[in-house]
Amino acid sequence: MSLAALSPVLLIAALAVRFTSPGPILFRHQRVGRNGVPFVVYKFRTMRTDTGLTPDAIASFRENYKLAGDPRITPVGRWLRRTSLDEAPQLLNVLSGTMSIVGPRPVTPVELHEKYGEHADELVSVKPGLTGLWQVSGRSSLTYRQRVDLDLQYVRERGLWTDLKIIARTPLAVLLMRGAE
């Protein structure tokens, strides 16, 4: 689907974010790209900017880099996440060359070292992707260890045929909202 065809949906999503909670439309966050080069990833903002977390929630977040039932997520943000539209602005990252359509998920520097450890260099040997093996295999319903294993499996098995299979599986995973939170 071309960016032009997706534009009306992106505009509606942007307006929904803007008019339902204070703060910027886009969330910008530093991630690690190919060869360890840092870049800014773009997403629609799905969280309130004025809500903190309890110490227990912070500890849980550090384990999985996701928080089940996160109280910071706005109603519009919940819908954007379930439909994966929150990640649509990453098309800007694809167009700029910092991400590809298919690849492992972009990770933060802390995640790279804490979760990928000795496999960090292997992970950053390819560009992170808008979709990937993790996204079509269960997303948030998987543990972080399973995510790491799937990301590394993708890096080891990458190629045109692998990418085409992942691209073919992505619309169904998005439509069925498998593992979406």
C-alpha positions in Angstrom: 0.0 0.0 0.0 1.5 3.3 -1.0 2.0 6.2 1.4 -0.5 8.3 -0.6 -3.2 5.6 -0.1 -2.5 5.5 3.6 -2.5 9.3 4.0 -6.2 9.7 5.0 -5.8 7.0 7.7 -2.6 8.6 9.0 -4.3 12.0 9.1 -7.2 10.7 11.1 -4.8 9.0 13.5 -2.8 12.1 13.9 -5.9 14.2 14.6 -7.2 11.7 17.1 -3.9 11.8 19.0 -3.8 15.6 18.9 -7.3 16.2 20.1 -7.7 13.5 22.7 -4.7 14.1 24.9 -2.2 16.9 25.4 1.3 16.5 24.0 3.0 15.9 20.7 1.5 13.8 17.9 4.6 11.9 17.3 6.7 10.0 19.8 10.4 10.2 19.0 12.9 7.8 20.6 16.5 6.8 20.1 17.1 3.3 18.8 20.1 1.4 17.6 20.3 0.8 13.8 22.5 -1.1 11.5 26.1 -1.3 12.6 25.2 0.2 15.9 24.4 3.6 14.5 21.8 5.5 16.6 18.7 6.9 15.0 15.4 8.4 16.0 12.4 6.1 15.5 9.0 7.7 15.0 5.6 6.5 16.2 2.2 8.0 16.9 2.2 9.0 20.6 0.0 6.4 22.5 0.7 7.5 26.1 -0.1 10.4 28.3 2.8 12.6 29.0 1.8 13.5 32.6 1.5 10.1 34.2 4.3 8.2 36.0 4.7 4.6 37.0 4.8 2.9 40.4 8.1 1.2 41.5 6.5 -2.2 40.8 5.4 -1.2 37.3 8.9 0.1 36.6 10.4 -3.2 37.6 8.0 -5.1 35.4 8.7 -2.8 32.5 12.5 -3.3 32.9 11.9 -7.1 32.5 10.0 -7.0 29.2 10.1 -3.4 27.9 6.3 -3.6 27.8 3.8 -3.2 30.6 0.6 -5.1 30.6 -2.3 -2.8 31.4 -0.1 0.2 31.2 -2.0 3.1 32.9 -0.3 5.7 30.7 -1.9 4.4 27.5 -4.7 6.7 26.2 -7.9 5.2 24.7 -6.8 6.3 21.2 -3.4 5.0 21.9 -4.8 1.6 22.8 -6.6 1.5 19.5 -3.5 2.6 17.6 -1.5 -0.1 19.2 -4.0 -2.9 18.6 -4.2 -1.9 15.0 -0.5 -1.3 14.7 -1.2 2.1 13.3 1.0 3.6 16.0 4.0 2.3 14.0 2.9 3.8 10.7 5.2 6.9 11.1 8.1 4.5 10.9 7.5 4.6 7.1 9.5 7.9 7.5 12.4 5.8 8.9 12.1 3.4 6.0 12.1 6.3 3.5 15.2 7.9 5.2 17.0 4.5 5.1 17.4 4.0 8.8 14.9 1.1 8.8 13.8 -1.5 6.2 10.3 -2.9 5.6 11.4 -6.3 7.2 13.9 -6.8 9.9 14.3 -7.2 13.6 12.5 -4.7 15.8 14.5 -1.5 16.5 15.8 -1.7 20.1 17.1 0.9 22.6 20.8 0.9 23.5 19.9 -0.5 26.9 17.9 -3.4 25.4 20.6 -4.2 23.0 23.2 -4.8 25.7 20.9 -6.2 28.4 18.8 -8.5 26.3 20.9 -9.4 23.3 24.3 -9.5 25.1 26.9 -11.4 23.2 24.5 -11.4 20.1 24.3 -7.6 20.0 26.7 -7.3 17.0 24.7 -10.0 15.2 21.5 -8.1 15.7 22.8 -4.8 14.4 24.4 -6.4 11.3 21.1 -5.6 9.6 18.7 -2.7 9.5 15.7 -2.9 11.9 12.4 -3.4 10.3 8.8 -2.1 10.3 7.7 -5.7 10.4 9.5 -8.9 11.2 9.4 -12.5 12.4 8.5 -11.4 16.0 5.5 -9.3 14.8 4.0 -12.2 12.8 4.7 -14.8 15.5 2.8 -13.4 18.4 4.2 -9.9 19.3 3.4 -9.0 23.0 2.1 -12.5 23.8 5.7 -13.7 23.6 8.4 -13.3 26.2 11.3 -11.0 25.6 13.6 -14.1 25.3 11.4 -15.4 22.5 11.6 -12.0 20.8 15.4 -12.2 21.0 15.4 -15.7 19.5 13.0 -14.7 16.7 15.1 -11.5 15.9 18.3 -13.6 15.7 16.6 -16.3 13.7 15.5 -13.6 11.2 19.1 -12.3 11.0 20.5 -15.8 10.3 17.8 -16.7 7.8 17.2 -13.4 6.1 16.8 -13.2 2.4 14.2 -12.3 -0.3 12.1 -15.4 0.3 12.1 -14.9 4.1 11.1 -11.3 3.7 8.3 -12.1 1.2 6.9 -14.7 3.6 6.9 -12.2 6.5 5.3 -9.5 4.4 2.6 -11.9 3.3 1.9 -12.9 7.0 1.9 -9.3 8.3 -1.6 -8.1 7.1 -3.3 -11.2 8.7 -1.3 -10.7 12.0 -2.4 -7.0 12.0 -6.0 -7.7 11.1 -6.3 -10.4 13.7 -4.5 -8.2 16.3 -2.5 -11.3 17.4 -0.5 -10.4 20.5 -1.3 -6.7 20.1 -1.5 -4.6 23.2 
